[in-house]
C-alpha cells in the first residue's frame, strides 16, 4: 500500500509561483512544440513524462489542501485546476510520441 505524501508549504508556494508564470508560458504556445519534442530521444521524453506526472500529482495534493482551507482563493484554485488539466494533456501528448508508429 502506498503512503500518502503530505505536500510541504514550501512546495505549495513553488506551485503557486509557477502558476503566476502561466501567462509567459501561454505566449510561447505558437511555437511548433511537437517538432521540437520529436527531436528528443525516447529516454528524454520518458524523463519529461515522469517529471510532468510528479508535478501533476503535487498539484493535485496542493488543490486538495487549498480546498480544505477556510479562506481559500477561488481564483487561485481555478488556475491550479486549469494547470492540472494542461499537465494531463501534455503527458498524454508525450506518451503518444513514445508509442512507435505502426505501418498500415
LODO-845911 format. One line per field, with one value per residue (C-alpha): residue number from 1; residue in one letter; x, y, z. Coordinates in nm, 2 decimals. Layout:
! residues N
seq [NUM, ...]
type [a, ...]
X [X, ...]
Y [Y, ...]
Z [Z, ...]
! end
This chain:
! residues 104
seq [1, 2, 3, 4, 5, 6, 7, 8, 9, 10, 11, 12, 13, 14, 15, 16, 17, 18, 19, 20, 21, 22, 23, 24, 25, 26, 27, 28, 29, 30, 31, 32, 33, 34, 35, 36, 37, 38, 39, 40, 41, 42, 43, 44, 45, 46, 47, 48, 49, 50, 51, 52, 53, 54, 55, 56, 57, 58, 59, 60, 61, 62, 63, 64, 65, 66, 67, 68, 69, 70, 71, 72, 73, 74, 75, 76, 77, 78, 79, 80, 81, 82, 83, 84, 85, 86, 87, 88, 89, 90, 91, 92, 93, 94, 95, 96, 97, 98, 99, 100, 101, 102, 103, 104]
type [x, x, x, x, x, x, x, x, x, x, x, x, x, x, x, x, x, x, x, x, x, x, x, x, x, x, x, x, x, x, x, x, x, x, x, x, x, x, x, x, x, x, x, x, x, x, x, x, x, x, x, x, x, x, x, x, x, x, x, x, x, x, x, x, x, x, x, x, x, x, x, x, x, x, x, x, x, x, x, x, x, x, x, x, x, x, x, x, x, x, x, x, x, x, x, x, x, x, x, x, x, x, x, x]
X [0.00, 0.13, 0.16, 0.01, 0.26, 0.19, 0.28, 0.51, 0.41, 0.73, 0.63, 0.28, 0.43, 0.65, 0.35, 0.17, 0.46, 0.46, 0.10, 0.19, 0.42, 0.14, 0.09, 0.45, 0.42, 0.09, 0.28, 0.51, 0.22, 0.26, 0.60, 0.60, 0.64, 0.57, 0.85, 1.09, 0.98, 1.02, 1.39, 1.43, 1.52, 1.28, 1.47, 1.45, 1.08, 1.02, 1.21, 0.99, 0.67, 0.79, 0.86, 0.52, 0.35, 0.52, 0.42, 0.06, 0.05, 0.19, -0.06, -0.34, -0.23, -0.20, -0.55, -0.68, -0.51, -0.63, -0.99, -0.97, -0.86, -1.14, -1.03, -0.93, -0.87, -1.11, -0.93, -0.61, -0.79, -0.94, -0.59, -0.44, -0.71, -0.66, -0.28, -0.35, -0.56, -0.28, -0.03, -0.25, -0.28, 0.10, 0.15, -0.08, 0.08, 0.43, 0.31, 0.17, 0.51, 0.67, 0.44, 0.61, 0.41, 0.27, 0.27, -0.08]
Y [0.00, 0.34, 0.60, 0.94, 1.22, 1.55, 1.85, 2.09, 2.45, 2.55, 2.32, 2.47, 2.82, 2.70, 2.56, 2.89, 3.09, 2.86, 2.94, 3.31, 3.23, 3.08, 3.40, 3.39, 3.02, 3.09, 3.33, 3.05, 2.83, 2.94, 2.77, 2.43, 2.22, 1.89, 1.92, 2.02, 1.73, 1.47, 1.56, 1.43, 1.07, 0.84, 0.85, 1.23, 1.21, 0.95, 1.16, 1.46, 1.25, 1.14, 1.50, 1.62, 1.33, 1.43, 1.79, 1.68, 1.47, 1.75, 2.00, 1.76, 1.75, 2.12, 2.16, 1.92, 2.12, 2.45, 2.33, 2.24, 2.60, 2.81, 3.13, 2.98, 3.19, 3.06, 3.23, 3.05, 2.72, 2.76, 2.84, 2.54, 2.31, 2.45, 2.40, 2.04, 1.98, 2.13, 1.90, 1.60, 1.70, 1.74, 1.40, 1.23, 1.41, 1.30, 0.94, 0.93, 1.04, 0.75, 0.49, 0.39, 0.43, 0.10, 0.08, 0.02]
Z [0.00, -0.09, 0.18, 0.11, 0.09, 0.25, 0.04, 0.23, 0.24, 0.06, -0.23, -0.23, -0.26, -0.55, -0.73, -0.68, -0.82, -1.12, -1.18, -1.19, -1.48, -1.69, -1.89, -2.00, -2.10, -2.29, -2.51, -2.62, -2.74, -3.10, -3.12, -3.31, -2.99, -3.14, -3.39, -3.11, -2.90, -3.18, -3.20, -2.84, -2.78, -2.61, -2.28, -2.26, -2.35, -2.08, -1.82, -1.92, -1.88, -1.53, -1.43, -1.55, -1.37, -1.05, -1.09, -1.17, -0.85, -0.64, -0.79, -0.71, -0.35, -0.34, -0.47, -0.20, 0.07, -0.07, -0.08, 0.29, 0.38, 0.52, 0.35, 0.01, -0.30, -0.56, -0.85, -0.75, -0.71, -1.07, -1.21, -1.03, -1.17, -1.52, -1.49, -1.38, -1.69, -1.91, -1.75, -1.81, -2.18, -2.21, -2.05, -2.30, -2.59, -2.48, -2.42, -2.77, -2.91, -2.72, -2.90, -3.23, -3.55, -3.68, -4.06, -4.20]
! end
